[in-house]
Amino acid sequence: MMDERAVLHRYKSTSHAGVSCALMVMGWFAYQYYGQGVFRKDLLIIGAATAVIKVASLVWYRWRD
């Protein structure tokens, strides 16, 4: 049986993983765009979608809590 600390740690680790993944994708996009001169629409869409989902879930949980 899991207690609330385990659930909170699981939530925080998943949240940190999502943010770090979004930062890596946007960093790779910036490197490709500014360093190589290649506009990668796929990386921009993935990074933007991750950021929008993260902010939307943050607003949803703040609003519902």
C-alpha positions in Angstrom: 0.0 0.0 0.0 1.3 3.4 -1.0 1.2 6.4 1.4 0.8 10.0 0.4 4.6 10.6 0.4 5.2 8.0 -2.3 2.4 9.5 -4.4 3.8 13.0 -4.0 7.3 11.8 -4.9 5.9 10.0 -7.9 4.1 13.2 -9.0 7.1 15.4 -8.5 9.5 13.1 -10.4 7.0 12.8 -13.3 6.6 16.6 -13.3 10.4 17.2 -13.3 10.8 14.6 -16.1 8.2 16.4 -18.3 9.7 19.8 -17.8 13.3 18.5 -18.5 12.1 16.7 -21.6 10.4 19.9 -22.9 13.6 21.9 -22.2 15.7 19.4 -24.0 13.4 19.4 -27.1 13.3 23.2 -27.1 17.1 23.3 -26.7 17.5 21.0 -29.6 15.2 23.1 -31.6 17.1 26.3 -30.8 20.4 24.5 -31.7 19.0 23.4 -35.0 17.5 26.8 -35.8 20.2 29.2 -34.6 23.3 26.9 -34.9 22.5 25.0 -38.1 20.0 27.3 -39.8 17.4 24.5 -40.0 13.8 25.1 -39.0 12.5 21.9 -37.4 8.7 22.3 -37.2 8.4 18.8 -35.6 10.6 19.8 -32.6 8.8 23.1 -32.2 5.4 21.4 -32.2 6.5 18.8 -29.6 8.1 21.4 -27.3 5.1 23.8 -27.6 2.6 21.0 -27.0 4.5 19.8 -23.9 4.6 23.4 -22.5 0.9 24.0 -23.2 -0.1 20.7 -21.6 2.1 21.4 -18.5 0.7 24.9 -18.0 -2.9 23.8 -18.7 -2.6 21.0 -16.1 -1.1 23.4 -13.6 -4.0 25.8 -14.1 -6.6 23.0 -13.9 -5.3 21.6 -10.7 -4.9 25.0 -9.1 -8.4 25.8 -10.1 -9.9 22.5 -8.9 -8.0 22.4 -5.6 
